[in-house]
Amino acid sequence: MPTSHETIELSGAVSAGDVSVVICAYTLDRQQDLVAAIESVLNQEVAVRELIVVIDYNDELLAWVKDRYPTLIVVPNSGTQG
């Protein structure tokens, strides 16, 4: 597995339909940044396969994103908080 400083060699062409985007968020204080990130992905000329928004331990933010973007995959972080 490569580290953050290594590159990965791909054996073939990668198209946008092969790409998933994951955006993580945890606070309503950065709500406009989250909207900008989501809208940026949604407005790309070539659509990605899926956009997943993960909300870290914030039920209010989770409900807000699900309400504003009902077609997205929006999930709570179910891992141990730390």
N, C-alpha and C positions, 0 to 999 in steps of 0.2 A: 504494500500500500504506500503511495507516495506521501511525502510530508508536504507542508504548505509551500516549500521552496522548490519542489520538483514539478516537472511537467508530465502530463500523461500523453502517451502516444496512442492515437485512435487508429483503428485498423480500416476505417472507411469514412465516408462523408457523414457528417451529422447534420440533420435538418432540424428546423425549429420544432417540428412535430415530435422530435425525440427528446425535447428538453422540458424538464419540470422546474418550476421556480418555487422556492420556499421562502416566505417572508415571516420573520418572527417579530412579535411585538409584546410589550408588557405594560404600557402605561397610556392613559388617555392624554397625558401631557404632550405626547408626540403624535397626536392624532393626525395632524396635517401632514407630517412626514410619512405616516402610514398610508394615508390617502394618496399622496404623491407617488409612493412606491407602487401601490396597487395599480393606479391609473397608468403609470408608465409601462408596466407589463401589459396591461389590457390594450393599450394603444399602439403596441408595436405593429409594424407592417406585416410581419409574419407571426402568426399566433404560436404560442408555446403549447405543449401538450396539456399541461395543467398548471394552475396556480394554487398553491396551498398556503394558507395563512395560519400560523401557529401562535396562539395567545398564551402567554406565560402567567398563570395564576391571577387572572383578572376577569371575573365573571361579567362585569359591566362592559368591558371592552369586547369580550367575546360576543355578547348579545348585540352590541352596536355594530360590529363588523358583519355578523350574520344577517342583521336587519338591512344594512346598507348594501351588502353584496350577496344576495340570496343564492346566486348561481355558483359562488366560489366554494371551494373546500376549506372550511374554517374549523379548526380543531383546538381544543385546549391541550396544553402541555400536561401530560399525565405522568411525567417522570418526577423523581424526587427533587424538591426545591432545594437549591443550594447555591 
